[in-house]
Structure formats: structure tokens, C-alpha cells
Amino acid sequence: MLRVENICKTFNKGSINEKVAIDNLSLFLDEGEFVTVIGGNGAGKSTLINCIAGVYEIDSGRIFLDGMDITYTPEYKRSQYIGRVFQDPLLGTAFDMTIEENLAIAYAKGKPKNLKAGITKADRALFREKLALLELGLEDRLKEKVSCLSGGQRQALTLLMATIVKPKLLLLDEHTAALDPATAKKVLQLTDEIVKKEKLCTIMITHNIKAALEYGTRTIMMHEGRIIMDLNSKDKEKVTVEWLIEQFNRKIGTEFDNDRMLLG
Ligand SMILES: Nc1ncnc2c1ncn2[C@@H]1O[C@H](COP(=O)(O)OP(=O)(O)OP(=O)(O)O)[C@@H](O)[C@H]1O
């Protein structure tokens, strides 16, 4: 479904601030594959998904999604078939609009313009049904503004918006990092349920190694813009958090165990 072939991305080329963020990286994902991405600070995780989403133009390499070469496709076009949820709960929703208006915008994605007018009864019934799956009581609050929601409720809504029209690819950039542990767990479980139910090809960045191992069908570890470890689901079953940290330290040094968030 996703083929990232030998991509490179260097920031501030030719200046003293030159930084190679992605170094000849390749990544192939099958349909329904759910990859969790871990790595130290500055490993290139966010740059990778920003390159896939079209936020950054790559210097070289190719990106294919569902057989289409999207290497030069602008971000706004890719957003028609790539769903994203960011770390900041304020980013994914229109703050001053109601829950149903937000869902209607997401639901209109990719539909012809003449089908976008107004929210129908059927739309509203669908929104209620989808919101009920979140078990947060949002199905009874369709007319409330998103600004009234908590961070966790907003992330759950953003997740729903990113997936209400099935995306070819779902990109999650530490989407639970700003939430308290209990809410983060709830949003992670929701993510897992939606990804499995819809068989979504998904890339999820997390600093939480435990979550990285617990969720998804595959885990990759990045360092200095490269993939330095790639674990499939069988490997993931055998591997422990401690083993993974030890491997990381052995490969790169002691960066990982200094990071308090990793075991969070
Ligand atoms: N827009 C940018 N301009 C210049 N340098 C950048 C930019 N974005 C990222 N970088 C640099 O590229 C490298 C990779 O950054 P990136 O944000 O992808 O890492 P990360 O693995 O997501 O890190 P973290 O876990 O800390 O968020 C870092 O050295 C970072 O400073």
C-alpha cells in the first residue's frame, strides 16, 4: 500500500545549520499494516511522516501510495486520502464549530461539491453511531462547540474525523503525548479498534516503548534518519521493553534511558 523508496531530506542545505533528517530511508507497508515508530529525539520520526504527508518536499527518492506516485503531489491533495492526527489536540478540529459541523467537513472529504451542502438526517445518524463507538457520550452533544471538549475528547473526535472516510494511510504523530495516562490509554485503545476494524494502513509515532510494542503489527526504531530495527508481529510478541532499550543503548549509546517519557 505504501512504498517509501530511498528518500533523503536535509534541512538548511549548504548552511552551518545543515541537518540530514532522513538518510536514504526505505519503508514498505502492506494494506492493514500498523507500524509503530520509536526513536530518540531528533531521530527523524516526524520528518518521515511529514515527507509522506507532503509537508516537506523530499530531496531524492520516491513515495508511492496505493500504486500512485505521490512524490510530487502537494500536501492538500494528499490530505484527501491521508488521515492525520497530531500531538496537539487543538490542531485537528475547527475549534469554534460544533461537533457535527466538524464531522460534516471530514465526511465531505473527496465528495463532489454538489453533495457537500448541509447535514442530512442520514449524516447525523451516522455521526451519532460513530461517536457512540467512542463511549465518551459525544453522540448526545452534536450541537456543542468543539471548544467545550477536553483534550482527550478532542483527540478521539480528531481520530474519528481522520477515519470517517477511510483513508489510504493514517499518520499519527504522538497523538496521545499531550494527554494524561488514563486518557492516553483510552485514545490508544480507540486507535487500535478503528485501525483493526477498518484495516487501515497506519504509522504511529510514540515515545512510549510499551505502547509501541503493545499496539500495531510492526515496530520500527529510527536513529539519525535511518531505520535501525524492524520488528514484525512475531518478534513483538517475544520482545520486552527492557530488551528493546538495551538494544537501543548497544546500537547508539545511552540516549534512550535518559528519556523519562519512554516508559511512561
Ligand atoms: N523544519 C525544520 N527545519 C530545520 N531542521 C529541522 C526541521 N524539522 C526537523 N528538523 C531537524 O531534523 C532532525 C529530525 O527532526 P524530527 O522532528 O524529525 O525528529 P523526531 O524523531 O520527530 O524527534 P522528537 O522525538 O524530538 O520529536 C532534528 O535534528 C531536527 O532538529
PDBQT file of the ligand as one rigid body, heavy atoms in Angstrom, charges set to zero:
ROOT
HETATM    1  N1  LIG A 301      11.663  22.396   9.770  1.00  0.00    +0.000 N 
HETATM    2  C1  LIG A 301      12.895  22.077  10.157  1.00  0.00    +0.000 A 
HETATM    3  N2  LIG A 301      13.953  22.886   9.900  1.00  0.00    +0.000 NA
HETATM    4  C2  LIG A 301      15.201  22.535  10.272  1.00  0.00    +0.000 A 
HETATM    5  N3  LIG A 301      15.518  21.404  10.918  1.00  0.00    +0.000 NA
HETATM    6  C3  LIG A 301      14.517  20.561  11.211  1.00  0.00    +0.000 A 
HETATM    7  C4  LIG A 301      13.152  20.855  10.850  1.00  0.00    +0.000 A 
HETATM    8  N4  LIG A 301      12.372  19.828  11.277  1.00  0.00    +0.000 NA
HETATM    9  C5  LIG A 301      13.203  18.948  11.870  1.00  0.00    +0.000 A 
HETATM   10  N5  LIG A 301      14.477  19.376  11.824  1.00  0.00    +0.000 N 
HETATM   11  C6  LIG A 301      15.662  18.674  12.343  1.00  0.00    +0.000 C 
HETATM   12  O1  LIG A 301      15.674  17.382  11.756  1.00  0.00    +0.000 OA
HETATM   13  C7  LIG A 301      16.034  16.388  12.727  1.00  0.00    +0.000 C 
HETATM   14  C8  LIG A 301      14.911  15.369  12.841  1.00  0.00    +0.000 C 
HETATM   15  O2  LIG A 301      13.804  16.008  13.472  1.00  0.00    +0.000 OA
HETATM   16  P1  LIG A 301      12.418  15.287  13.739  1.00  0.00    +0.000 P 
HETATM   17  O3  LIG A 301      11.489  16.315  14.294  1.00  0.00    +0.000 OA
HETATM   18  O4  LIG A 301      12.004  14.568  12.539  1.00  0.00    +0.000 OA
HETATM   19  O5  LIG A 301      12.825  14.224  14.860  1.00  0.00    +0.000 OA
HETATM   20  P2  LIG A 301      11.903  13.336  15.775  1.00  0.00    +0.000 P 
HETATM   21  O6  LIG A 301      12.454  11.968  15.724  1.00  0.00    +0.000 OA
HETATM   22  O7  LIG A 301      10.475  13.518  15.408  1.00  0.00    +0.000 OA
HETATM   23  O8  LIG A 301      12.201  13.976  17.200  1.00  0.00    +0.000 OA
HETATM   24  P3  LIG A 301      11.304  14.185  18.506  1.00  0.00    +0.000 P 
HETATM   25  O9  LIG A 301      11.050  12.835  19.049  1.00  0.00    +0.000 OA
HETATM   26  O10 LIG A 301      12.182  15.006  19.360  1.00  0.00    +0.000 OA
HETATM   27  O11 LIG A 301      10.050  14.901  18.081  1.00  0.00    +0.000 OA
HETATM   28  C9  LIG A 301      16.312  17.142  14.013  1.00  0.00    +0.000 C 
HETATM   29  O12 LIG A 301      17.701  17.376  14.120  1.00  0.00    +0.000 OA
HETATM   30  C10 LIG A 301      15.565  18.437  13.845  1.00  0.00    +0.000 C 
HETATM   31  O13 LIG A 301      16.198  19.491  14.556  1.00  0.00    +0.000 OA
ENDROOT
TORSDOF 0
